[in-house]
């Protein structure tokens, strides 16, 4: 994203010593936004009569979905699916362990909006065959409600805390076993480790269970195992949006 509203200016042209400001002074803070999305000004308008010419626009569209790096190149999955990326959140435990935003894209305080509170993904522009809207709302909103999304990410965050919190007693014991076995313990085949012991395995089992529920309900959404993305983002695979 090019910029976030309410950013603090680095300039101090008033001549006032801001370090001496009152403790209760109103200090503006950068608003949380999905740092994976970005704005595009060169695109084709999508109209009832088809696509317009590729021209620069004053009003930008927002790229909220991305190519699927988990699909083999030149396959149907690569061409027909897209990835919605959920950013890491550092508001709770900073960087002690991975945690993801529990806000459905478009609900963040720093999200691009249309000023009318619209929470629907509306296609208005096309870039290289991909369709986007004016706001931060992503196509994921077509398949999951804010409450369903919240529950999923809260559960995933719980498993991540259990897996990676360096201050938990389970992590402490795991590190002892790793050290005692010269790190062989962590590289044991997953089938030899009980999911009840390893929170990372419980997370992967949870993701598989949720994906199976999606399939049974004919919901075309797939949660990508966070480990495949290096825990840098929580990725959802969705169908390629079309007008």
C-alpha atoms as a printed R data frame, in Angstrom:
    type eleno elety resid chain resno       x       y       z
1   ATOM     1    CA   UNK     A     1   0.000   0.000   0.000
2   ATOM     2    CA   UNK     A     2   1.331   3.404  -0.923
3   ATOM     3    CA   UNK     A     3   0.448   5.181   2.244
4   ATOM     4    CA   UNK     A     4  -1.537   4.826   5.427
5   ATOM     5    CA   UNK     A     5  -3.819   7.547   6.755
6   ATOM     6    CA   UNK     A     6  -2.944   9.394   9.921
7   ATOM     7    CA   UNK     A     7   0.796   8.756   9.576
8   ATOM     8    CA   UNK     A     8   3.017  10.822  11.827
9   ATOM     9    CA   UNK     A     9   4.902  13.522   9.934
10  ATOM    10    CA   UNK     A    10   8.646  13.624  10.358
11  ATOM    11    CA   UNK     A    11   8.696  17.397   9.973
12  ATOM    12    CA   UNK     A    12   8.631  19.838  12.856
13  ATOM    13    CA   UNK     A    13   8.223  23.278  11.302
14  ATOM    14    CA   UNK     A    14   6.390  24.874  14.216
15  ATOM    15    CA   UNK     A    15   9.521  25.525  16.254
16  ATOM    16    CA   UNK     A    16   7.921  23.848  19.273
17  ATOM    17    CA   UNK     A    17   9.974  21.372  21.280
18  ATOM    18    CA   UNK     A    18   7.796  18.286  20.899
19  ATOM    19    CA   UNK     A    19   9.862  16.368  23.418
20  ATOM    20    CA   UNK     A    20   8.459  18.700  26.059
21  ATOM    21    CA   UNK     A    21   4.826  18.095  25.081
22  ATOM    22    CA   UNK     A    22   2.367  17.129  27.779
23  ATOM    23    CA   UNK     A    23   2.123  13.363  28.462
24  ATOM    24    CA   UNK     A    24  -1.544  13.387  27.482
25  ATOM    25    CA   UNK     A    25  -0.931  15.118  24.154
26  ATOM    26    CA   UNK     A    26  -2.928  13.741  21.231
27  ATOM    27    CA   UNK     A    27  -0.328  11.734  19.280
28  ATOM    28    CA   UNK     A    28  -1.380  10.315  15.948
29  ATOM    29    CA   UNK     A    29  -0.575   6.671  15.336
30  ATOM    30    CA   UNK     A    30  -0.189   4.728  12.112
31  ATOM    31    CA   UNK     A    31  -3.342   2.687  11.521
32  ATOM    32    CA   UNK     A    32  -3.126  -1.068  10.997
33  ATOM    33    CA   UNK     A    33  -3.580  -2.122   7.377
34  ATOM    34    CA   UNK     A    34  -2.903  -5.138   5.177
35  ATOM    35    CA   UNK     A    35   0.644  -4.476   4.003
36  ATOM    36    CA   UNK     A    36   0.346  -7.110   1.261
37  ATOM    37    CA   UNK     A    37  -2.121  -5.070  -0.799
38  ATOM    38    CA   UNK     A    38  -1.097  -2.261  -3.123
39  ATOM    39    CA   UNK     A    39  -2.699   0.349  -5.384
40  ATOM    40    CA   UNK     A    40  -2.777   0.403  -9.195
41  ATOM    41    CA   UNK     A    41  -3.569   3.419 -11.360
42  ATOM    42    CA   UNK     A    42  -2.985   1.871 -14.808
43  ATOM    43    CA   UNK     A    43  -5.915  -0.419 -15.553
44  ATOM    44    CA   UNK     A    44  -8.910  -1.136 -17.761
45  ATOM    45    CA   UNK     A    45 -12.380  -0.126 -16.612
46  ATOM    46    CA   UNK     A    46 -14.860  -2.977 -16.315
47  ATOM    47    CA   UNK     A    47 -18.197  -1.889 -17.741
48  ATOM    48    CA   UNK     A    48 -21.451  -3.532 -18.756
49  ATOM    49    CA   UNK     A    49 -20.142  -3.470 -22.319
50  ATOM    50    CA   UNK     A    50 -16.790  -5.097 -21.605
51  ATOM    51    CA   UNK     A    51 -13.316  -3.760 -20.885
52  ATOM    52    CA   UNK     A    52 -12.258  -0.193 -21.558
53  ATOM    53    CA   UNK     A    53  -8.823   0.906 -22.792
54  ATOM    54    CA   UNK     A    54  -5.719   0.515 -20.625
55  ATOM    55    CA   UNK     A    55  -5.197   4.044 -19.286
56  ATOM    56    CA   UNK     A    56  -3.989   5.893 -16.194
57  ATOM    57    CA   UNK     A    57  -6.739   6.698 -13.706
58  ATOM    58    CA   UNK     A    58  -6.868   9.234 -10.928
59  ATOM    59    CA   UNK     A    59  -8.779   6.811  -8.709
60  ATOM    60    CA   UNK     A    60  -6.749   3.717  -8.039
61  ATOM    61    CA   UNK     A    61  -7.844   0.127  -7.660
62  ATOM    62    CA   UNK     A    62  -6.489  -2.091  -4.886
63  ATOM    63    CA   UNK     A    63  -4.786  -5.441  -5.514
64  ATOM    64    CA   UNK     A    64  -6.134  -7.685  -2.761
65  ATOM    65    CA   UNK     A    65  -5.401 -11.099  -4.279
66  ATOM    66    CA   UNK     A    66  -2.247 -12.541  -5.792
67  ATOM    67    CA   UNK     A    67  -0.848 -15.381  -7.952
68  ATOM    68    CA   UNK     A    68  -0.880 -18.822  -6.382
69  ATOM    69    CA   UNK     A    69   2.759 -19.807  -5.660
70  ATOM    70    CA   UNK     A    70   1.621 -23.130  -4.194
71  ATOM    71    CA   UNK     A    71   0.313 -24.412  -7.538
72  ATOM    72    CA   UNK     A    72   2.561 -25.880 -10.214
73  ATOM    73    CA   UNK     A    73   3.151 -23.438 -13.093
74  ATOM    74    CA   UNK     A    74   0.891 -23.694 -16.154
75  ATOM    75    CA   UNK     A    75  -1.652 -25.885 -14.358
76  ATOM    76    CA   UNK     A    76  -5.382 -25.308 -13.928
77  ATOM    77    CA   UNK     A    77  -4.848 -24.411 -10.260
78  ATOM    78    CA   UNK     A    78  -2.243 -21.807 -11.158
79  ATOM    79    CA   UNK     A    79  -4.531 -20.172 -13.723
80  ATOM    80    CA   UNK     A    80  -7.892 -20.529 -11.971
81  ATOM    81    CA   UNK     A    81  -7.053 -19.767  -8.335
82  ATOM    82    CA   UNK     A    82  -5.686 -16.797  -6.426
83  ATOM    83    CA   UNK     A    83  -4.233 -16.227  -2.962
84  ATOM    84    CA   UNK     A    84  -5.530 -13.778  -0.355
85  ATOM    85    CA   UNK     A    85  -2.787 -12.990   2.147
86  ATOM    86    CA   UNK     A    86  -3.547 -12.206   5.781
87  ATOM    87    CA   UNK     A    87  -0.763 -10.172   7.420
88  ATOM    88    CA   UNK     A    88   1.089 -10.833  10.636
89  ATOM    89    CA   UNK     A    89  -0.155  -8.858  13.618
90  ATOM    90    CA   UNK     A    90   2.344  -7.466  16.116
91  ATOM    91    CA   UNK     A    91  -0.166  -5.709  18.362
92  ATOM    92    CA   UNK     A    92  -0.502  -8.448  20.995
93  ATOM    93    CA   UNK     A    93   2.829 -10.157  21.643
94  ATOM    94    CA   UNK     A    94   5.086  -8.212  19.263
95  ATOM    95    CA   UNK     A    95   7.401 -10.706  17.580
96  ATOM    96    CA   UNK     A    96   7.657 -13.376  20.283
97  ATOM    97    CA   UNK     A    97   5.721 -15.813  18.113
98  ATOM    98    CA   UNK     A    98   3.683 -15.637  14.876
99  ATOM    99    CA   UNK     A    99   0.171 -14.191  15.120
100 ATOM   100    CA   UNK     A   100  -2.089 -13.217  12.243
101 ATOM   101    CA   UNK     A   101  -4.655 -10.469  11.894
102 ATOM   102    CA   UNK     A   102  -8.156 -11.569  12.893
103 ATOM   103    CA   UNK     A   103  -9.728  -8.875  10.702
104 ATOM   104    CA   UNK     A   104 -11.226  -9.887   7.383
105 ATOM   105    CA   UNK     A   105  -9.464  -7.838   4.665
106 ATOM   106    CA   UNK     A   106 -11.233  -4.515   4.398
107 ATOM   107    CA   UNK     A   107 -12.101  -4.308   8.103
108 ATOM   108    CA   UNK     A   108  -8.724  -2.925   9.203
109 ATOM   109    CA   UNK     A   109  -8.676   0.642  10.539
110 ATOM   110    CA   UNK     A   110  -6.238   1.669   7.817
111 ATOM   111    CA   UNK     A   111  -8.069  -0.100   4.984
112 ATOM   112    CA   UNK     A   112  -9.041   1.645   1.765
113 ATOM   113    CA   UNK     A   113 -12.819   2.177   1.801
114 ATOM   114    CA   UNK     A   114 -15.425   3.700  -0.481
115 ATOM   115    CA   UNK     A   115 -16.658   6.001   2.280
116 ATOM   116    CA   UNK     A   116 -19.988   4.182   2.426
117 ATOM   117    CA   UNK     A   117 -18.991   1.243   4.619
118 ATOM   118    CA   UNK     A   118 -19.382  -1.286   1.802
119 ATOM   119    CA   UNK     A   119 -18.094  -4.738   2.803
120 ATOM   120    CA   UNK     A   120 -18.593  -6.374  -0.580
121 ATOM   121    CA   UNK     A   121 -15.917  -7.112  -3.154
122 ATOM   122    CA   UNK     A   122 -16.958  -5.163  -6.259
123 ATOM   123    CA   UNK     A   123 -14.993  -5.468  -9.493
124 ATOM   124    CA   UNK     A   124 -14.273  -2.146 -11.224
125 ATOM   125    CA   UNK     A   125 -10.917  -2.614 -12.972
126 ATOM   126    CA   UNK     A   126  -8.781  -5.183 -14.759
127 ATOM   127    CA   UNK     A   127  -4.989  -5.561 -14.900
128 ATOM   128    CA   UNK     A   128  -3.427  -8.355 -16.950
129 ATOM   129    CA   UNK     A   129  -6.580 -10.429 -16.756
130 ATOM   130    CA   UNK     A   130  -7.051  -9.986 -12.993
131 ATOM   131    CA   UNK     A   131 -10.003  -8.105 -11.535
132 ATOM   132    CA   UNK     A   132  -9.915  -5.718  -8.571
133 ATOM   133    CA   UNK     A   133 -12.043  -3.162  -6.750
134 ATOM   134    CA   UNK     A   134 -11.637   0.297  -5.245
135 ATOM   135    CA   UNK     A   135 -11.413  -0.937  -1.639
136 ATOM   136    CA   UNK     A   136  -9.378  -3.257   0.582
137 ATOM   137    CA   UNK     A   137 -12.227  -5.773   0.661
138 ATOM   138    CA   UNK     A   138 -10.965  -8.987  -0.942
139 ATOM   139    CA   UNK     A   139 -12.788 -11.795  -2.788
140 ATOM   140    CA   UNK     A   140 -12.443 -13.884   0.385
141 ATOM   141    CA   UNK     A   141 -15.494 -11.985   1.665
142 ATOM   142    CA   UNK     A   142 -17.565 -13.825  -0.932
143 ATOM   143    CA   UNK     A   143 -17.017 -17.094   0.918
144 ATOM   144    CA   UNK     A   144 -16.409 -16.306   4.615
145 ATOM   145    CA   UNK     A   145 -18.186 -13.977   7.009
146 ATOM   146    CA   UNK     A   146 -16.234 -11.805   9.446
147 ATOM   147    CA   UNK     A   147 -17.280 -14.098  12.320
148 ATOM   148    CA   UNK     A   148 -16.261 -17.285  10.498
149 ATOM   149    CA   UNK     A   149 -12.928 -15.733   9.602
150 ATOM   150    CA   UNK     A   150 -12.384 -14.538  13.184
151 ATOM   151    CA   UNK     A   151 -12.964 -18.026  14.589
152 ATOM   152    CA   UNK     A   152 -10.582 -19.643  12.103
153 ATOM   153    CA   UNK     A   153  -7.722 -17.221  12.717
154 ATOM   154    CA   UNK     A   154  -8.173 -17.210  16.501
155 ATOM   155    CA   UNK     A   155  -7.858 -21.013  16.498
156 ATOM   156    CA   UNK     A   156  -4.771 -20.876  14.272
157 ATOM   157    CA   UNK     A   157  -3.201 -18.181  16.455
158 ATOM   158    CA   UNK     A   158  -3.793 -20.348  19.524
159 ATOM   159    CA   UNK     A   159  -1.848 -23.237  17.981
160 ATOM   160    CA   UNK     A   160   0.944 -20.882  16.901
161 ATOM   161    CA   UNK     A   161   1.331 -19.542  20.423
162 ATOM   162    CA   UNK     A   162   1.507 -23.064  21.816
163 ATOM   163    CA   UNK     A   163   4.109 -23.977  19.188
164 ATOM   164    CA   UNK     A   164   6.426 -20.988  19.277
165 ATOM   165    CA   UNK     A   165   6.027 -19.064  22.520
166 ATOM   166    CA   UNK     A   166   9.601 -19.177  23.911
167 ATOM   167    CA   UNK     A   167   8.304 -18.663  27.458
168 ATOM   168    CA   UNK     A   168   5.994 -21.698  27.561
169 ATOM   169    CA   UNK     A   169   7.020 -24.784  29.526
170 ATOM   170    CA   UNK     A   170   6.366 -27.035  26.495
171 ATOM   171    CA   UNK     A   171   8.816 -25.053  24.392
172 ATOM   172    CA   UNK     A   172  11.323 -25.180  27.236
173 ATOM   173    CA   UNK     A   173  11.078 -28.989  27.454
174 ATOM   174    CA   UNK     A   174  11.194 -29.318  23.658
175 ATOM   175    CA   UNK     A   175  14.448 -27.324  23.582
176 ATOM   176    CA   UNK     A   176  15.932 -29.545  26.274
177 ATOM   177    CA   UNK     A   177  15.110 -32.675  24.256
178 ATOM   178    CA   UNK     A   178  16.529 -31.029  21.136
179 ATOM   179    CA   UNK     A   179  19.761 -30.121  22.894
180 ATOM   180    CA   UNK     A   180  20.108 -33.537  24.511
181 ATOM   181    CA   UNK     A   181  19.684 -35.291  21.147
182 ATOM   182    CA   UNK     A   182  21.772 -32.795  19.149
183 ATOM   183    CA   UNK     A   183  18.549 -31.538  17.441
184 ATOM   184    CA   UNK     A   184  17.578 -34.988  16.194
185 ATOM   185    CA   UNK     A   185  14.338 -34.804  18.192
186 ATOM   186    CA   UNK     A   186  12.836 -32.044  16.021
187 ATOM   187    CA   UNK     A   187  13.667 -33.954  12.848
188 ATOM   188    CA   UNK     A   188  11.913 -37.188  13.798
189 ATOM   189    CA   UNK     A   189   9.303 -38.277  11.231
190 ATOM   190    CA   UNK     A   190   5.990 -36.651  12.060
191 ATOM   191    CA   UNK     A   191   4.307 -40.055  12.340
192 ATOM   192    CA   UNK     A   192   6.510 -40.803  15.349
193 ATOM   193    CA   UNK     A   193   5.384 -37.671  17.182
194 ATOM   194    CA   UNK     A   194   1.952 -37.454  18.746
195 ATOM   195    CA   UNK     A   195  -0.108 -34.388  17.716
196 ATOM   196    CA   UNK     A   196  -1.091 -34.141  21.370
197 ATOM   197    CA   UNK     A   197   2.551 -33.360  22.140
198 ATOM   198    CA   UNK     A   198   3.447 -31.257  19.117
199 ATOM   199    CA   UNK     A   199   1.254 -28.149  18.689
200 ATOM   200    CA   UNK     A   200   2.616 -27.644  15.177
201 ATOM   201    CA   UNK     A   201   1.188 -31.021  14.162
202 ATOM   202    CA   UNK     A   202  -2.111 -30.116  15.828
203 ATOM   203    CA   UNK     A   203  -2.188 -26.940  13.744
204 ATOM   204    CA   UNK     A   204  -1.642 -28.861  10.523
205 ATOM   205    CA   UNK     A   205  -4.321 -31.365  11.498
206 ATOM   206    CA   UNK     A   206  -6.689 -28.473  12.259
207 ATOM   207    CA   UNK     A   207  -6.043 -26.902   8.840
208 ATOM   208    CA   UNK     A   208  -6.724 -30.239   7.129
209 ATOM   209    CA   UNK     A   209  -9.982 -30.620   9.075
210 ATOM   210    CA   UNK     A   210 -11.151 -27.129   8.133
211 ATOM   211    CA   UNK     A   211 -10.304 -27.695   4.477
212 ATOM   212    CA   UNK     A   212 -12.281 -30.937   4.536
213 ATOM   213    CA   UNK     A   213 -15.271 -29.059   5.999
214 ATOM   214    CA   UNK     A   214 -14.992 -26.520   3.175
215 ATOM   215    CA   UNK     A   215 -15.027 -29.360   0.630
216 ATOM   216    CA   UNK     A   216 -18.072 -30.992   2.215
217 ATOM   217    CA   UNK     A   217 -19.936 -27.675   2.175
218 ATOM   218    CA   UNK     A   218 -18.771 -26.949  -1.396
219 ATOM   219    CA   UNK     A   219 -17.035 -23.765  -0.256
220 ATOM   220    CA   UNK     A   220 -14.176 -23.134  -2.747
221 ATOM   221    CA   UNK     A   221 -11.694 -22.001  -0.106
222 ATOM   222    CA   UNK     A   222  -8.506 -23.718   1.000
223 ATOM   223    CA   UNK     A   223  -6.313 -22.668   3.909
224 ATOM   224    CA   UNK     A   224  -2.640 -23.046   3.066
225 ATOM   225    CA   UNK     A   225  -0.618 -24.561   5.880
226 ATOM   226    CA   UNK     A   226   1.202 -21.603   7.502
227 ATOM   227    CA   UNK     A   227   4.470 -23.542   7.491
228 ATOM   228    CA   UNK     A   228   4.466 -23.546   3.657
229 ATOM   229    CA   UNK     A   229   4.568 -19.741   3.712
230 ATOM   230    CA   UNK     A   230   7.184 -19.551   6.435
231 ATOM   231    CA   UNK     A   231   4.579 -18.129   8.849
232 ATOM   232    CA   UNK     A   232   4.997 -14.761   7.097
233 ATOM   233    CA   UNK     A   233   1.339 -14.631   6.094
234 ATOM   234    CA   UNK     A   234  -1.782 -16.754   6.448
235 ATOM   235    CA   UNK     A   235  -2.797 -17.634   2.896
236 ATOM   236    CA   UNK     A   236  -6.252 -18.545   1.618
237 ATOM   237    CA   UNK     A   237  -6.672 -20.077  -1.821
238 ATOM   238    CA   UNK     A   238  -9.825 -18.907  -3.620
239 ATOM   239    CA   UNK     A   239 -11.215 -19.073  -7.165
240 ATOM   240    CA   UNK     A   240 -10.028 -16.377  -9.541
241 ATOM   241    CA   UNK     A   241 -12.631 -13.583  -9.342
242 ATOM   242    CA   UNK     A   242 -14.446 -12.731 -12.551
243 ATOM   243    CA   UNK     A   243 -17.123 -10.152 -13.377
